[in-house]
Amino acid sequence: MTRKRRRLYMVGGGMLILATATALILTAFSDNIVLFCSPTDIQNKATCAKADIRLGGLVEEESLDRGADGVTVSFRVTDLSNSIPVTYKGILPDLFREGQGVVTEGTVNAEGVFVAREVLAKHDENYIPKEVSDALKASGNWHEETKDAKDY
């Protein structure tokens, strides 16, 4: 075997190892991607067919219902065009309340109810999650009183 042929085999083997490593990394990343969807996106089933998604919007007024066990909570998340029911079993953040921005992570069950694994709430008076404000702007429901809100 000549030096040229041996070098060719080494380069080919290195490329094969690099391609395998790249494929493994991309597969690992695709398992961890969580899409953000608004209630309208979920009802249209446009891009939100993936099992794990983040649902964002505003907690609908007078929709909060606490279960008898003290841990289960149901409420509705709206983007002011459409709303979707959400159930969550756990302790809500201290700043969670109706009329405020919220991002939940979970799945939509067969009945069309979003089952949340995690609920994130705002952290100060002016904060609206960037995804929520973008969804409100896209749906045409961005209110002037929220235009000074900080997008993080």
Number of C-alpha atoms within 10 A of each C-alpha: 5 7 8 9 10 11 11 12 12 12 12 12 12 12 12 12 12 12 12 11 12 12 11 11 11 10 11 11 9 9 9 9 11 15 15 20 22 29 25 18 17 21 14 11 12 10 11 22 14 12 11 19 22 20 29 27 30 25 26 21 14 10 15 16 12 15 12 8 8 10 12 15 18 19 21 23 29 24 27 16 12 16 20 22 18 23 20 21 18 14 12 16 13 9 14 16 17 17 15 18 24 24 24 22 20 20 21 21 10 7 6 13 15 27 18 22 14 16 20 16 21 18 14 9 10 13 18 24 22 14 20 23 25 16 22 21 13 11 15 12 13 17 10 8 7 12 11 9 15 14 14 8
